[in-house]
Amino acid sequence: MYGLIWRILPGPWVSKLILSLGLLVGAATLLWMFAFPALSPHMPFNDGAVQGGGPAPAEEGAPVEEPAEGEAPPEEELVDDTADGQG
């Protein structure tokens, strides 16, 4: 395949090298500008495996764990002491 392209290009080897590099850059540009953006929505790389949401609710009657010494208390126990109440 590459030999066929090399034989079809006109001129001495220096001009063939320059023309083949131009063809390579042109092919890469077409891929990046048109092919890859067209295929991007169909690729699974941005699909998240974890659904959003809060923590699972505790079972009724389950013991409540207290934070260990030095750990922050759960969010519902935090007090908003700012003047404007905007946390």
N, C-alpha and C positions, 0 to 999 in steps of 0.2 A: 504494500500500500504506500509506504513512505518512499520507496524507490520509484514507484510510478509518479508520485507527485514531484520528486526530485528531477526525473527525466522530462516531465512536461514543462517545468519552469524554464524560461529562456535565460540565456547568458552564461557567463562563466560561474564558477562555484561561489564567488563572493556575492554576486547579485542573487544567485539562488538561495544563499544563506539569508540574505536580507529579506527577500521575498517570503521565504518559509517562516521566518520569525514574524513578519507582518501577518501572514495567514494564521499563525498560532495566536497572536495577540487579538486578531479579529474574531477568531472562533471563541476565545475565552471571554471577550467583551460581549458577544452575542449571548453566551451562556449566562453570564452574570446579570445582564440587563433584561433578558426576556425569559429564558428557560427556567432558571432557578426561582425567580419570583412567581412564575406561573405554577410551579410544582410545590412551592412552600406551603400553601394551605392544605395540601393533601398529605403532608409528612406528619408523623406522630410525635415529633420531638417536643412540641409545646403542650401536649396533652398532659394534664396533671393527673396523677394516680390517686391523690388524696383529696377528698372533698372538704370544703371549708366548713366551719361550724365551731361551736363552743365545746367545752368539755362535756363528757357524758354525764348525765344526771346520776347522783348517788342513789343507791338503793335505799328504800325506806327502812329505817331502823339500823342502818349501817353505822358503825362508830365513826365519829368525826376525828380526823387526825389533826393534832396541833402542830404548827410549824416548829422545827427544831431550833435550838438557840442559834441566833445569827441569821436565820432565814426571814424573808419578808412575809408578812401575813397575806392571806388571800385577798384578792381585789375587793370583795364585798366587805371586808373588815377595815379597809383603808378609809381614813377620814379626810374630806376635802376642807382644808383650812385656808384656802385662798380667799381673798377679799371678794373677788367677782364670782366665785363658785364655778369657774371654768377649768378646774383641775390642774 
